[in-house]
Structures are given as structure tokens and as C-alpha cells.
Amino acid sequence: MAQVSAATLPTVLHPLATASSDVVPSLLHRLDLGAEAPQASADVVVFVRHDLDALHRTVLALSLTSRDTPFIVHLCLFDPRLWSALETNAQVWSRIYGLPLRLTCYSPRTTEAQVAQQAAENPKPQVFCRAGVVPRGSDSLARILTTLQGKKSALFVGATNDASLPRHDVSSVSLPDLLIEAANADLSAHIVFAALLSNHQPKADDTPQFYTLEGFLLGQAIGGRSTIGEVQVERDGGFVSSGTSDRPDDFDAKLDWLSLQMLRKSSSAAKRRLRRPTGRTTG
């Protein structure tokens, strides 16, 4: 793909790769460790690529925040070759830290967006992050869940305080302006975590298929049939990245970048049409 001309990606490869399709994530392995809290208030979905050391830091940090706010930690792996190592490590972590863990391993052809979309159908709040992300304090998750309380649908995003991102008043920030105008197509470098509370609906037929976690989340906020009514962005919020080598596939990130640009333009055009006067009024 690196040898393909720059013009081929948006004109040929992107339309073919992002054609809408409803595919169920291909699950290869699943393992539940420890007894889940009966009144779990949220699912924390951690996406794992190859960096198990970074994942260890995330699991350890989450174990320190689960005392007053019970939740389910779901570790999602996309490389079957690491299943044995993940299972061995997770058994030790769950036993030592007293933290229930749900392990799932998907086919390498399964996309992060497919897994995130399936998780979004759960009625409980879903907190998404990558291996290496850790909460700042013991009340980090509780404060996020409190922010979501009483809302029918919302997306709460923790963004890095990156100098390459445009400065905005967070209280009135536009999510597309804050994150999609960044120079780097790898949105995982700017999004630390996201908490999603949504009455999920199937995407519209003309909504492109996404590949990465970040692409799916922003796509929900911008276009399609998303019912997300409120988007809140917080810089350097309750979670921070402790460092990781895990990143989404470069080609997937480029595809999602183009899809988000298209959705943003389409959404902006639709808003302009709605604001345009349709006739003359008399009084």
C-alpha cells in the first residue's frame, strides 16, 4: 500500500474499503477470570495490540480504582498469536489484584470499530481506551460516570493537551474542529479515552465503514444515525497515557481520516441547508 500513488487512496481504495457492511466481530477465544460485580456500573474496554507491559500498567491502575465504583474490565486482543501470553498474564493479574477480567481474542480481520460498535449496544456506559492508559486518581472513573448520569446519550472524550491541536474553549468546543484538524491522521495520539452513553442505532447506508476505535467514536459524534446528543471534550482529564507501542494500523487510520473528513463536510453542508430560508414570511 505504501507504493500506491497518493491519488489512488481517496479515489479508488477508500471507496472500496469503506463500503458499508454489517459484519459481526469474529470471536476466536473468550475467557472470564474472577467473579464479576453484580452491580457493575460500566464496562471498561481496553484495546490490546502487542504491548502487554503497557496493558499491565492499565490493569494495575484500574484495580486501584474499582473499590467504590465496580466495573467490568474487558481486554480485547486482535492477534491470536498473543492469546497464550495474554491468558497467562491475565490469570496472574486477576488473582493478585483481585480484579475480574474478561478476555476476548478476535480474528485479525476483525476491526476495532466492529468491536466498539458491538460494545456500544450495551445499555451500560462504555469506557474505551488503549493499553497503557491509566486513571489519574481513584475517583477518575466515578467522576466520568457522574458526568454521564441523567443523559440519554453522550460522548465524553479525554484529549491530550497537544500543542498541535487548535485552542478552544472546552465548554463550547466542536469535536470535529478539536480533533480532526490535527495534522496527524493517527487520532489515537490525541484521544486518551472515551466514555460513550448512547442509544445506539444502525448506521445509515451512506455512512462509511470505520476501522479504528477513534474513527468509530468520532463517526458516531459527527454523522450517520448517531443519537449522541452531547459531546464533551476534556483536555488532560481523568485518564492519561503511560506510554505504549500499541497503535492502530497506519492504513486503517488513513482510511478513517478520509471518512471523517467526508462526514464533516457532509454534516456541515446539511446544517447549512437547514439554516437556509425556505420561503418568505409576512407579518
Sequence and secondary structure as in RCSB ss.txt:
>XXXX:A:sequence
MAQVSAATLPTVLHPLATASSDVVPSLLHRLDLGAEAPQASADVVVFVRHDLDALHRTVLALSLTSRDTPFIVHL
CLFDPRLWSALETNAQVWSRIYGLPLRLTCYSPRTTEAQVAQQAAENPKPQVFCRAGVVPRGSDSLARILTTLQG
KKSALFVGATNDASLPRHDVSSVSLPDLLIEAANADLSAHIVFAALLSNHQPKADDTPQFYTLEGFLLGQAIGGR
STIGEVQVERDGGFVSSGTSDRPDDFDAKLDWLSLQMLRKSSSAAKRRLRRPTGRTTG
>XXXX:A:secstr
 TTS TTHIIIIIHHHHT        EEEEEEES   TT   EEEEEESS HHHHHHHHHHHHTT SSS  EEEE
EE  GGGHHHHHHHHHHHHHHHT  EEEEEE TTS HHHHHHHHHTSSS EEEEETTEEESSTTHHHHHHHHHTT
 SSEEEEEE   TTS    GGG  HIIIIITSS S GGGTEEEEEEE       TTS    SHHHHHHHHHHSTT
    EEEEEET SEEE   S    HHHHHHHHHHHHHHHHHHHHHHHHHHS  S    
